[in-house]
C-alpha cells in the first residue's frame, strides 16, 4: 500500500521563529492601524462637534464678555478663537490694570487662558475678585461706607488742578438712562464704564462701551459711555444653560437680567477726569461721593 502523504520537512527552529515574528508584526501593524484610525476619527470628530454651528462665536460672545465683566478694573483684550483639542476649546485674553490716562506707567498685566471642556463647562479663572487694585476696591465700596464729601474735598485740594484721575463717581440715588446722559452732558464728562448694580463688598456689574464690541453694537453707538442698549442686547443672547458658567465669573443670569432691565446707574468710572473737574463734580447734589482710584502720579509714594 502506497503512502499518499508527502514527506514532512525537517523541523527548522529558525524558520519557525521568523514565521512567528512575521505573524506578530502583521497583527500588531493591523491593530495599530485600526487604533490610529479610531484616534483620528475621535479627534476630528470631537473637534467638529465642539466647533459645530456658531459654538466658537458664542464662546467668545458669552465667555469673552463675561471675563471683562469679571475684571472691571482691567483693560481686557480678547484674542482670536479658538484653540481646539479633543477635550476642550480655549482662547487667550490679555489684561492690564486701568490707570489714569496720561501717566507714564509700565504696561503691566499678563496673558491668560480661558477654556471650556467638551461639555461646555468653564475651567479655573484668573484674576476676578482676587485682583485687589485700587479701582477694584473702589467698586467694592459702592453703596457702602461713605467717603465724606469734606474728606474728598481735602484730598482734591492737595492735588494740582491739571492732574488726570481715575475715579468712581457714585450717585446719591441711581439714575435712569436719560438722567445719566443729562448728568454727563451737563458736566461735560464721559463714563468709561457704568455700574448697573449696588453690591457692596463684591464686584458689581459694570459695563463699558467696548465690554462687548461685536459688529453693529460696537463702541460709540450711544455715545459717552451710555451703552445700555449694548448691555441689554448682550444679555438677550444669554440662555438658561449659560447660568452655570456665568457663576464661575461671579455673575448670574438673574442678576444680569435685572440690571439690564432696570437700567439704573449707581456709579460710573471716569478714566480721564481732571482734579479740577472732580472738584466741581463733588459739589453736585446728585453725587454721593467720589472715590479716587489713581492719579497721574503714584498715590503710594511718600
Buried (B, 14 or more C-beta within 10 A) or exposed (E): EEEEEEEEEEEEEEEEEEEEEEEEEEEEEEEEEEEEEEEEEEBEEBBEEBBEEEBBEBBBBBBBBBBBBBBBBBBBBBBEBBEBBBEBBBBBBBBBBBBBBBBEEEEEBEEBBBBBBEEBEBEEBBBBEEBEBBBBEBBBBBBEEEBEBEEBBEBBEEBEEEBBBBBBBBBEEBBEBEBBBEBBEEBEBBBBBBBBBBBEEEBBBBBBBBBBBBEEBEBEEBEBBBBBBBBBBBBEEBEEEBBEBBEBBBBBBEBBBBBBEEBBBBBBBBBBBBBBBBBBBBEBEBBBBBBBBBBBEEEEEE
